[in-house]
């Protein structure tokens, strides 16, 4: 495998990738992750339809994830500012966990994987923040890219 890290120059200095010569194309990325609760905490939250003293846990996490995806370039130093055309975050209850899926689209010169991963991460952290009063034994797990299309290489897990 002869791939090189794209955010380092020949001298090992951090650089932002120059995408100015690339053609704009439709780009999409989907990421997922989960928040795992102790059984009694999950059962309690589910019985209250995931409504807490701070409001709807799921809707707050979705809004936080969307906001974070839009601000990815401010959070991750070498990410490009991208004009996003779609962000969709879904949160599904599973057996003692909440599954988070974030899909991001744009038409640009670079992909949106980092935006999708950031959306999932911040949604998960928001869920933790809203539920930590019930338990600190909450795990954020398995944040990963599921799919990407557009650009040089497509990817699917």
ChimeraX attribute file (.defattr): number of C-alpha atoms within 10 A of each C-alpha:
attribute: neighborCount
match mode: 1-to-1
recipient: residues
	/A:1	3
	/A:2	3
	/A:3	5
	/A:4	8
	/A:5	8
	/A:6	11
	/A:7	14
	/A:8	13
	/A:9	13
	/A:10	6
	/A:11	6
	/A:12	9
	/A:13	8
	/A:14	14
	/A:15	12
	/A:16	13
	/A:17	14
	/A:18	12
	/A:19	12
	/A:20	9
	/A:21	7
	/A:22	11
	/A:23	11
	/A:24	15
	/A:25	15
	/A:26	15
	/A:27	22
	/A:28	24
	/A:29	26
	/A:30	27
	/A:31	26
	/A:32	25
	/A:33	23
	/A:34	24
	/A:35	22
	/A:36	21
	/A:37	23
	/A:38	15
	/A:39	12
	/A:40	12
	/A:41	17
	/A:42	22
	/A:43	16
	/A:44	12
	/A:45	18
	/A:46	13
	/A:47	10
	/A:48	11
	/A:49	12
	/A:50	18
	/A:51	15
	/A:52	13
	/A:53	8
	/A:54	9
	/A:55	11
	/A:56	16
	/A:57	21
	/A:58	24
	/A:59	17
	/A:60	16
	/A:61	27
	/A:62	27
	/A:63	17
	/A:64	22
	/A:65	29
	/A:66	25
	/A:67	16
	/A:68	22
	/A:69	29
	/A:70	21
	/A:71	16
	/A:72	22
	/A:73	16
	/A:74	13
	/A:75	11
	/A:76	12
	/A:77	11
	/A:78	14
	/A:79	18
	/A:80	19
	/A:81	13
	/A:82	19
	/A:83	11
	/A:84	17
	/A:85	13
	/A:86	12
	/A:87	22
	/A:88	16
	/A:89	23
	/A:90	17
	/A:91	21
	/A:92	11
	/A:93	15
	/A:94	12
	/A:95	11
	/A:96	17
	/A:97	21
	/A:98	21
	/A:99	21
	/A:100	25
	/A:101	25
	/A:102	28
	/A:103	26
	/A:104	27
	/A:105	25
	/A:106	21
	/A:107	18
	/A:108	21
	/A:109	20
	/A:110	24
	/A:111	25
	/A:112	28
	/A:113	24
	/A:114	20
	/A:115	30
	/A:116	34
	/A:117	28
	/A:118	25
	/A:119	34
	/A:120	35
	/A:121	26
	/A:122	20
	/A:123	34
	/A:124	29
	/A:125	17
	/A:126	20
	/A:127	23
	/A:128	23
	/A:129	13
	/A:130	19
	/A:131	21
	/A:132	12
	/A:133	8
	/A:134	16
	/A:135	12
	/A:136	12
	/A:137	11
	/A:138	18
	/A:139	15
	/A:140	17
	/A:141	15
	/A:142	12
	/A:143	19
	/A:144	18
	/A:145	21
	/A:146	19
	/A:147	17
	/A:148	23
	/A:149	19
	/A:150	21
	/A:151	17
	/A:152	7
	/A:153	7
	/A:154	12
	/A:155	11
	/A:156	10
	/A:157	7
